[in-house]
Amino acid sequence: MANAAGLVAGYALDSLLGDPRRWHPVAGFGRAAGALEQRVYRPDRTAGAVFTALAVGAPVLLGVAGTLATRRRPLARAALVAAGTWTVLGGRTLRHESRAMARALQRGDLPAARGRLNHLCGRDPSTLGESELARATVESVAENTSDAVVAPLLWGAVAGLPGLLGYRAANTLDAMVGHRSPRHARFGTPAARLDDLLNLAPARLTGLLTIAVAPAAHGDRRAALRIWRRDRNDHPSPNAGQCEAAMAGALGVRLGGRNIYFGRAETRPFLGDGPRPEARHLKRAARISGAVGLAALGLAATYPVTVGRLVGAAGRSVLRGLARSAAGEVSEGSGR
């Protein structure tokens, strides 16, 4: 109950306040991880694995310590989980950026729109027009609805405070070193693979929830399901395609194509059938993102008091059985 209440309270704080404007803990973690990278970096995967284990392990241990310290203090546990949830969620900021981009494009203010794009993704906006800026925004909203909303809620429901902090740490490391730059080609692989693994279930849940809530933004649920089933595995990412294909179908647009980053370019398969996104699609994408977040919150809040309770009871029963078996073996040994 304390974990469930904390998830709901943390989601409410994010919806009301958004990201902390100063002293954001995730930014502080990023600086600490950057300093650690400078100490352990070598251009190989072993060093990357050590870096990932240390950088993710520290927040997980912090979460475990907080969980143990509040084991018999449900109000303190709920407060800790609420603070952790607020820290790791980014739903309000994501929706705000999508709507801000829509306003800039509707005004025809391309310089302002290009200036906002780096708040959402790492593409080079300098040569992008309205359609490409809108496409980049829709794709970022789709993927980050999973990364910044659904996945933290899911891991918070399953693993409490350690799950919240550990997931955000892994996702932040992927953003820092998981891309294909010359420096991080091998060093960043463990962080990228860990992030892929942790997002397998959340990304697929995000795709399904996007289909379910498509009518909230005047989308076609059947079209969203059709595009998701057809195109979700065409994306080079094992997870992003799940979210982007469902969003493309829900909005009735076509995503994918050539993406220009700083110093490199990637060409991705098309997802969806409709026209290229425009400014008018961005507010609908934000509405879908918000509806997906609320649906994910409902699932996350009910998990600890339903399935989670059953799993916990089963786990405790297995541990008691193992303890009795061990005690019996010790008794038999001493009798002989």
VEXLOLUM-952017 format. One record per residue (C-alpha): residue in one letter; x, y, z. Coordinates in nm, 2 decimals. Layout:
<pts>
+---+--------+--------+--------+
| r |   east |  north |     up |
+---+--------+--------+--------+
| A |      X |      Y |      Z |
...
+---+--------+--------+--------+
</pts>
This chain:
<pts>
+---+--------+--------+--------+
| r |   east |  north |     up |
+---+--------+--------+--------+
| M |   0.00 |   0.00 |   0.00 |
| A |   0.28 |   0.24 |   0.08 |
| N |   0.45 |   0.18 |  -0.26 |
| A |   0.12 |   0.22 |  -0.44 |
| A |   0.04 |   0.55 |  -0.25 |
| G |   0.39 |   0.68 |  -0.32 |
| L |   0.36 |   0.61 |  -0.69 |
| V |   0.03 |   0.80 |  -0.71 |
| A |   0.16 |   1.09 |  -0.51 |
| G |   0.48 |   1.11 |  -0.71 |
| Y |   0.29 |   1.11 |  -1.04 |
| A |   0.06 |   1.39 |  -0.90 |
| L |   0.37 |   1.59 |  -0.81 |
| D |   0.51 |   1.55 |  -1.16 |
| S |   0.18 |   1.65 |  -1.32 |
| L |   0.15 |   1.96 |  -1.10 |
| L |   0.51 |   2.08 |  -1.08 |
| G |   0.71 |   1.91 |  -1.35 |
| D |   1.08 |   1.86 |  -1.32 |
| P |   1.26 |   2.04 |  -1.04 |
| R |   1.40 |   2.36 |  -1.18 |
| R |   1.72 |   2.36 |  -0.97 |
| W |   1.92 |   2.08 |  -0.81 |
| H |   1.76 |   1.81 |  -1.01 |
| P |   1.88 |   1.47 |  -0.87 |
| V |   1.91 |   1.32 |  -1.22 |
| A |   2.13 |   1.60 |  -1.33 |
| G |   2.34 |   1.55 |  -1.02 |
| F |   2.36 |   1.18 |  -1.10 |
| G |   2.47 |   1.26 |  -1.46 |
| R |   2.76 |   1.48 |  -1.33 |
| A |   2.87 |   1.20 |  -1.09 |
| A |   2.85 |   0.94 |  -1.37 |
| G |   3.05 |   1.17 |  -1.60 |
| A |   3.32 |   1.20 |  -1.33 |
| L |   3.32 |   0.82 |  -1.29 |
| E |   3.36 |   0.77 |  -1.66 |
| Q |   3.67 |   0.98 |  -1.67 |
| R |   3.83 |   0.76 |  -1.41 |
| V |   3.74 |   0.41 |  -1.54 |
| Y |   3.72 |   0.48 |  -1.92 |
| R |   3.89 |   0.25 |  -2.16 |
| P |   3.78 |   0.18 |  -2.52 |
| D |   3.65 |  -0.17 |  -2.44 |
| R |   3.33 |  -0.34 |  -2.31 |
| T |   3.49 |  -0.47 |  -1.98 |
| A |   3.55 |  -0.11 |  -1.87 |
| G |   3.20 |  -0.02 |  -1.98 |
| A |   3.05 |  -0.31 |  -1.78 |
| V |   3.24 |  -0.20 |  -1.47 |
| F |   3.12 |   0.16 |  -1.52 |
| T |   2.76 |   0.05 |  -1.57 |
| A |   2.76 |  -0.18 |  -1.27 |
| L |   2.90 |   0.09 |  -1.04 |
| A |   2.69 |   0.37 |  -1.17 |
| V |   2.36 |   0.17 |  -1.16 |
| G |   2.45 |  -0.03 |  -0.85 |
| A |   2.49 |   0.28 |  -0.63 |
| P |   2.14 |   0.42 |  -0.68 |
| V |   1.99 |   0.06 |  -0.64 |
| L |   2.18 |   0.02 |  -0.31 |
| L |   2.05 |   0.36 |  -0.20 |
| G |   1.70 |   0.25 |  -0.28 |
| V |   1.75 |  -0.07 |  -0.09 |
| A |   1.88 |   0.12 |   0.22 |
| G |   1.58 |   0.35 |   0.21 |
| T |   1.34 |   0.05 |   0.17 |
| L |   1.49 |  -0.13 |   0.47 |
| A |   1.50 |   0.19 |   0.68 |
| T |   1.12 |   0.23 |   0.63 |
| R |   1.02 |  -0.13 |   0.65 |
| R |   0.79 |  -0.07 |   0.94 |
| R |   0.71 |   0.30 |   0.87 |
| P |   0.46 |   0.30 |   0.59 |
| L |   0.41 |   0.68 |   0.58 |
| A |   0.79 |   0.74 |   0.55 |
| R |   0.80 |   0.46 |   0.28 |
| A |   0.52 |   0.63 |   0.09 |
| A |   0.70 |   0.97 |   0.11 |
| L |   1.03 |   0.82 |  -0.01 |
| V |   0.86 |   0.65 |  -0.30 |
| A |   0.67 |   0.97 |  -0.39 |
| A |   0.99 |   1.17 |  -0.39 |
| G |   1.17 |   0.91 |  -0.60 |
| T |   0.88 |   0.89 |  -0.85 |
| W |   0.86 |   1.26 |  -0.89 |
| T |   1.24 |   1.27 |  -0.94 |
| V |   1.24 |   1.01 |  -1.22 |
| L |   0.92 |   1.09 |  -1.41 |
| G |   0.92 |   1.34 |  -1.70 |
| G |   0.57 |   1.33 |  -1.83 |
| R |   0.47 |   1.69 |  -1.77 |
| T |   0.79 |   1.82 |  -1.92 |
| L |   0.75 |   1.59 |  -2.23 |
| R |   0.40 |   1.71 |  -2.29 |
| H |   0.50 |   2.08 |  -2.24 |
| E |   0.78 |   2.05 |  -2.49 |
| S |   0.55 |   1.89 |  -2.75 |
| R |   0.29 |   2.17 |  -2.71 |
| A |   0.56 |   2.44 |  -2.72 |
| M |   0.70 |   2.30 |  -3.04 |
| A |   0.34 |   2.30 |  -3.18 |
| R |   0.30 |   2.67 |  -3.10 |
| A |   0.63 |   2.76 |  -3.25 |
| L |   0.55 |   2.58 |  -3.58 |
| Q |   0.20 |   2.72 |  -3.60 |
| R |   0.36 |   3.07 |  -3.57 |
| G |   0.60 |   2.98 |  -3.85 |
| D |   0.89 |   3.05 |  -3.62 |
| L |   1.14 |   2.80 |  -3.74 |
| P |   1.44 |   2.94 |  -3.54 |
| A |   1.24 |   2.90 |  -3.22 |
| A |   1.13 |   2.55 |  -3.31 |
| R |   1.48 |   2.45 |  -3.40 |
| G |   1.60 |   2.58 |  -3.06 |
| R |   1.35 |   2.37 |  -2.88 |
| L |   1.42 |   2.04 |  -3.05 |
| N |   1.73 |   1.96 |  -2.84 |
| H |   1.50 |   1.96 |  -2.53 |
| L |   1.35 |   1.64 |  -2.68 |
| C |   1.62 |   1.46 |  -2.88 |
| G |   1.98 |   1.48 |  -3.00 |
| R |   1.91 |   1.55 |  -3.37 |
| D |   2.08 |   1.84 |  -3.55 |
| P |   1.79 |   2.08 |  -3.61 |
| S |   1.99 |   2.34 |  -3.81 |
| T |   1.85 |   2.23 |  -4.15 |
| L |   1.51 |   2.09 |  -4.05 |
| G |   1.18 |   2.23 |  -4.18 |
| E |   0.84 |   2.21 |  -4.03 |
| S |   0.76 |   1.85 |  -4.13 |
| E |   1.09 |   1.71 |  -4.00 |
| L |   1.07 |   1.91 |  -3.68 |
| A |   0.72 |   1.78 |  -3.62 |
| R |   0.83 |   1.42 |  -3.71 |
| A |   1.12 |   1.44 |  -3.46 |
| T |   0.88 |   1.56 |  -3.19 |
| V |   0.62 |   1.29 |  -3.25 |
| E |   0.89 |   1.02 |  -3.25 |
| S |   1.05 |   1.16 |  -2.93 |
| V |   0.71 |   1.19 |  -2.75 |
| A |   0.63 |   0.83 |  -2.84 |
| E |   0.96 |   0.69 |  -2.73 |
| N |   1.00 |   0.90 |  -2.42 |
| T |   0.64 |   0.82 |  -2.30 |
| S |   0.79 |   0.48 |  -2.24 |
| D |   1.13 |   0.59 |  -2.11 |
| A |   1.01 |   0.88 |  -1.89 |
| V |   0.67 |   0.76 |  -1.78 |
| V |   0.57 |   0.40 |  -1.83 |
| A |   0.90 |   0.23 |  -1.76 |
| P |   0.97 |   0.42 |  -1.43 |
| L |   0.61 |   0.34 |  -1.31 |
| L |   0.64 |  -0.02 |  -1.41 |
| W |   0.98 |  -0.07 |  -1.23 |
| G |   0.85 |   0.12 |  -0.93 |
| A |   0.55 |  -0.11 |  -0.91 |
| V |   0.76 |  -0.42 |  -0.94 |
| A |   1.07 |  -0.33 |  -0.74 |
| G |   0.97 |  -0.02 |  -0.53 |
| L |   1.23 |   0.25 |  -0.47 |
| P |   1.53 |   0.04 |  -0.59 |
| G |   1.34 |  -0.02 |  -0.92 |
| L |   1.27 |   0.35 |  -0.96 |
| L |   1.62 |   0.47 |  -0.90 |
| G |   1.79 |   0.18 |  -1.08 |
| Y |   1.59 |   0.22 |  -1.39 |
| R |   1.65 |   0.60 |  -1.41 |
| A |   2.02 |   0.55 |  -1.36 |
| A |   2.04 |   0.29 |  -1.64 |
| N |   1.83 |   0.51 |  -1.88 |
| T |   2.05 |   0.81 |  -1.80 |
| L |   2.37 |   0.61 |  -1.87 |
| D |   2.22 |   0.50 |  -2.21 |
| A |   2.17 |   0.87 |  -2.30 |
| M |   2.52 |   0.95 |  -2.19 |
| V |   2.73 |   0.67 |  -2.34 |
| G |   2.49 |   0.43 |  -2.52 |
| H |   2.50 |   0.61 |  -2.86 |
| R |   2.73 |   0.51 |  -3.15 |
| S |   3.01 |   0.76 |  -3.11 |
| P |   3.38 |   0.67 |  -3.17 |
| R |   3.45 |   0.71 |  -2.80 |
| H |   3.16 |   0.50 |  -2.68 |
| A |   3.13 |   0.24 |  -2.96 |
| R |   3.25 |  -0.04 |  -2.72 |
| F |   3.25 |   0.13 |  -2.38 |
| G |   2.88 |   0.22 |  -2.40 |
| T |   2.76 |  -0.12 |  -2.52 |
| P |   2.68 |  -0.26 |  -2.17 |
| A |   2.48 |   0.05 |  -2.07 |
| A |   2.29 |   0.04 |  -2.40 |
| R |   2.21 |  -0.34 |  -2.36 |
| L |   2.10 |  -0.29 |  -2.00 |
| D |   1.87 |  -0.01 |  -2.10 |
| D |   1.73 |  -0.23 |  -2.39 |
| L |   1.66 |  -0.51 |  -2.14 |
| L |   1.49 |  -0.29 |  -1.88 |
| N |   1.27 |  -0.14 |  -2.15 |
| L |   1.15 |  -0.46 |  -2.32 |
| A |   0.83 |  -0.49 |  -2.12 |
| P |   0.76 |  -0.11 |  -2.07 |
| A |   0.80 |  -0.04 |  -2.45 |
| R |   0.55 |  -0.31 |  -2.54 |
| L |   0.31 |  -0.20 |  -2.27 |
| T |   0.34 |   0.16 |  -2.40 |
| G |   0.25 |   0.05 |  -2.75 |
| L |  -0.05 |  -0.14 |  -2.63 |
| L |  -0.17 |   0.15 |  -2.41 |
| T |  -0.12 |   0.39 |  -2.70 |
| I |  -0.35 |   0.18 |  -2.91 |
| A |  -0.61 |   0.16 |  -2.62 |
| V |  -0.62 |   0.54 |  -2.56 |
| A |  -0.60 |   0.64 |  -2.93 |
| P |  -0.96 |   0.77 |  -2.93 |
| A |  -0.87 |   1.02 |  -2.66 |
| A |  -0.69 |   1.22 |  -2.94 |
| H |  -0.95 |   1.13 |  -3.21 |
| G |  -0.74 |   0.84 |  -3.32 |
| D |  -0.85 |   0.51 |  -3.48 |
| R |  -0.78 |   0.22 |  -3.24 |
| R |  -0.80 |  -0.03 |  -3.52 |
| A |  -0.56 |   0.15 |  -3.74 |
| A |  -0.32 |   0.19 |  -3.45 |
| L |  -0.33 |  -0.18 |  -3.39 |
| R |  -0.28 |  -0.26 |  -3.75 |
| I |   0.02 |  -0.03 |  -3.79 |
| W |   0.17 |  -0.15 |  -3.46 |
| R |   0.15 |  -0.52 |  -3.56 |
| R |   0.29 |  -0.45 |  -3.91 |
| D |   0.57 |  -0.20 |  -3.85 |
| R |   0.68 |  -0.23 |  -3.48 |
| N |   0.97 |  -0.46 |  -3.56 |
| D |   1.10 |  -0.26 |  -3.86 |
| H |   1.28 |   0.00 |  -3.63 |
| P |   1.65 |  -0.07 |  -3.55 |
| S |   1.58 |  -0.03 |  -3.18 |
| P |   1.41 |  -0.34 |  -3.01 |
| N |   1.19 |  -0.10 |  -2.81 |
| A |   1.14 |   0.24 |  -2.98 |
| G |   0.95 |   0.08 |  -3.28 |
| Q |   0.69 |  -0.05 |  -3.04 |
| C |   0.60 |   0.30 |  -2.93 |
| E |   0.65 |   0.49 |  -3.25 |
| A |   0.45 |   0.24 |  -3.47 |
| A |   0.16 |   0.26 |  -3.23 |
| M |   0.18 |   0.64 |  -3.22 |
| A |   0.20 |   0.66 |  -3.60 |
| G |  -0.12 |   0.45 |  -3.63 |
| A |  -0.30 |   0.65 |  -3.36 |
| L |  -0.23 |   0.98 |  -3.53 |
| G |  -0.26 |   0.86 |  -3.88 |
| V |   0.08 |   0.98 |  -3.99 |
| R |   0.40 |   0.83 |  -4.13 |
| L |   0.72 |   0.84 |  -3.92 |
| G |   1.07 |   0.73 |  -4.00 |
| G |   1.31 |   0.84 |  -4.27 |
| R |   1.65 |   1.01 |  -4.26 |
| N |   1.77 |   1.14 |  -3.92 |
| I |   2.06 |   1.38 |  -3.90 |
| Y |   2.26 |   1.38 |  -3.58 |
| F |   2.57 |   1.59 |  -3.50 |
| G |   2.83 |   1.43 |  -3.72 |
| R |   2.63 |   1.13 |  -3.85 |
| A |   2.31 |   1.03 |  -4.03 |
| E |   2.08 |   0.73 |  -4.01 |
| T |   1.81 |   0.62 |  -4.24 |
| R |   1.52 |   0.43 |  -4.08 |
| P |   1.22 |   0.24 |  -4.23 |
| F |   0.89 |   0.42 |  -4.25 |
| L |   0.63 |   0.35 |  -3.99 |
| G |   0.27 |   0.42 |  -4.07 |
| D |   0.08 |   0.51 |  -4.38 |
| G |  -0.05 |   0.87 |  -4.36 |
| P |   0.10 |   1.21 |  -4.44 |
| R |   0.41 |   1.34 |  -4.26 |
| P |   0.34 |   1.50 |  -3.92 |
| E |   0.25 |   1.86 |  -3.90 |
| A |   0.22 |   2.11 |  -3.61 |
| R |  -0.15 |   2.01 |  -3.56 |
| H |  -0.04 |   1.65 |  -3.47 |
| L |   0.18 |   1.75 |  -3.18 |
| K |  -0.09 |   1.85 |  -2.94 |
| R |  -0.27 |   1.52 |  -3.02 |
| A |   0.06 |   1.33 |  -2.95 |
| A |   0.09 |   1.51 |  -2.61 |
| R |  -0.27 |   1.41 |  -2.53 |
| I |  -0.20 |   1.05 |  -2.61 |
| S |   0.11 |   1.06 |  -2.40 |
| G |  -0.08 |   1.20 |  -2.10 |
| A |  -0.36 |   0.93 |  -2.14 |
| V |  -0.10 |   0.65 |  -2.16 |
| G |   0.07 |   0.79 |  -1.84 |
| L |  -0.26 |   0.78 |  -1.65 |
| A |  -0.34 |   0.43 |  -1.77 |
| A |   0.01 |   0.31 |  -1.67 |
| L |  -0.03 |   0.48 |  -1.33 |
| G |  -0.35 |   0.28 |  -1.28 |
| L |  -0.17 |  -0.05 |  -1.36 |
| A |   0.13 |   0.04 |  -1.14 |
| A |  -0.07 |   0.15 |  -0.84 |
| T |  -0.28 |  -0.17 |  -0.84 |
| Y |   0.01 |  -0.41 |  -0.89 |
| P |   0.16 |  -0.38 |  -0.54 |
| V |  -0.17 |  -0.46 |  -0.38 |
| T |  -0.28 |  -0.74 |  -0.62 |
| V |  -0.03 |  -0.94 |  -0.82 |
| G |   0.27 |  -0.80 |  -0.62 |
| R |   0.11 |  -0.92 |  -0.30 |
| L |   0.06 |  -1.27 |  -0.44 |
| V |   0.42 |  -1.28 |  -0.57 |
| G |   0.55 |  -1.16 |  -0.24 |
| A |   0.35 |  -1.42 |  -0.05 |
| A |   0.47 |  -1.70 |  -0.28 |
| G |   0.83 |  -1.58 |  -0.25 |
| R |   0.81 |  -1.58 |   0.13 |
| S |   0.66 |  -1.93 |   0.13 |
| V |   0.94 |  -2.06 |  -0.09 |
| L |   1.20 |  -1.90 |   0.14 |
| R |   1.04 |  -2.05 |   0.45 |
| G |   1.04 |  -2.39 |   0.28 |
| L |   1.40 |  -2.36 |   0.19 |
| A |   1.48 |  -2.26 |   0.55 |
| R |   1.30 |  -2.56 |   0.69 |
| S |   1.48 |  -2.79 |   0.45 |
| A |   1.81 |  -2.65 |   0.55 |
| A |   1.73 |  -2.68 |   0.92 |
| G |   1.62 |  -3.04 |   0.87 |
| E |   1.95 |  -3.12 |   0.69 |
| V |   2.15 |  -2.97 |   0.97 |
| S |   1.95 |  -3.17 |   1.23 |
| E |   2.01 |  -3.49 |   1.04 |
| G |   2.38 |  -3.42 |   1.01 |
| S |   2.42 |  -3.35 |   1.38 |
| G |   2.22 |  -3.68 |   1.47 |
| R |   2.46 |  -3.88 |   1.26 |
+---+--------+--------+--------+
</pts>
